[in-house]
Amino acid sequence: NFFIQGGEKIKEVTLFRVYDRWGELVFEASGIEANNEVLGWNGNFKGKPSSSGSYLWYAEILFKDDEKTVIRGDVILLR
């Protein structure tokens, strides 16, 4: 699974999204804890395995001091 990892200063992942190369949303979760593999993207879309390739991800993070930040990047899915 692909999930947000971070230190103990993270209070919550307020939004986590994964998009395919055409910009279609393939995964979304909100109000989840960081470092929890079960809450991440399992590489499926609509119950079926997604194709190998590059996917873009976006996350909004809330820290315990109420500071917010946005992180983004890409991940490669291999089948």
C-alpha positions as CSV (number, residue, x, y, z in Angstrom):
1,N,0.0,0.0,0.0
2,F,1.0,3.6,-0.6
3,F,0.4,5.8,2.4
4,I,1.5,9.0,4.0
5,Q,4.4,8.5,6.5
6,G,5.7,11.1,8.9
7,G,6.7,11.9,12.5
8,E,4.7,12.1,15.6
9,K,4.1,15.8,15.1
10,I,1.4,15.0,12.5
11,K,-2.1,15.2,13.9
12,E,-4.0,14.2,10.8
13,V,-3.9,13.7,7.0
14,T,-6.8,15.9,6.2
15,L,-6.8,14.9,2.5
16,F,-5.0,12.3,0.5
17,R,-5.6,11.9,-3.2
18,V,-4.0,9.8,-6.0
19,Y,-4.5,10.6,-9.7
20,D,-3.6,8.6,-12.8
21,R,-1.6,10.1,-15.7
22,W,-4.8,11.5,-17.3
23,G,-5.8,13.3,-14.1
24,E,-8.6,10.9,-13.1
25,L,-8.9,10.5,-9.3
26,V,-8.2,6.9,-8.4
27,F,-8.1,7.2,-4.6
28,E,-9.2,9.6,-2.0
29,A,-9.2,9.6,1.8
30,S,-9.7,12.3,4.3
31,G,-9.4,12.6,8.1
32,I,-6.9,9.7,8.3
33,E,-3.9,9.1,10.5
34,A,-0.4,9.1,9.0
35,N,1.7,6.0,9.1
36,N,-1.2,3.6,8.8
37,E,-0.7,1.3,5.8
38,V,-4.3,0.1,5.9
39,L,-5.6,3.6,5.2
40,G,-3.5,4.1,2.1
41,W,-4.0,3.3,-1.6
42,N,-3.8,-0.4,-2.4
43,G,-3.2,0.1,-6.1
44,N,-6.7,-0.6,-7.2
45,F,-9.4,1.5,-8.9
46,K,-13.1,0.6,-8.8
47,G,-12.1,-2.7,-7.3
48,K,-9.7,-3.7,-10.0
49,P,-5.9,-3.5,-10.2
50,S,-4.7,-0.3,-11.7
51,S,-2.2,-0.4,-14.6
52,S,1.5,-0.1,-14.0
53,G,2.7,3.4,-14.4
54,S,3.2,6.8,-12.8
55,Y,0.6,8.3,-10.5
56,L,0.4,11.7,-9.0
57,W,-0.4,12.2,-5.4
58,Y,-1.5,15.1,-3.2
59,A,-1.8,15.4,0.6
60,E,-2.9,18.1,3.0
61,I,-1.3,17.6,6.4
62,L,-2.4,19.1,9.8
63,F,0.2,19.1,12.5
64,K,-0.4,19.0,16.3
65,D,0.5,22.8,16.5
66,D,-2.4,23.4,14.0
67,E,0.1,24.3,11.2
68,K,-1.0,23.0,7.8
69,T,1.0,22.1,4.8
70,V,0.5,20.5,1.3
71,I,2.8,17.9,-0.1
72,R,2.7,16.3,-3.5
73,G,4.7,14.0,-5.7
74,D,4.5,10.9,-7.9
75,V,4.7,7.2,-7.3
76,I,5.3,4.4,-9.7
77,L,3.0,1.4,-9.6
78,L,4.6,-1.9,-10.7
79,R,2.5,-5.0,-11.4
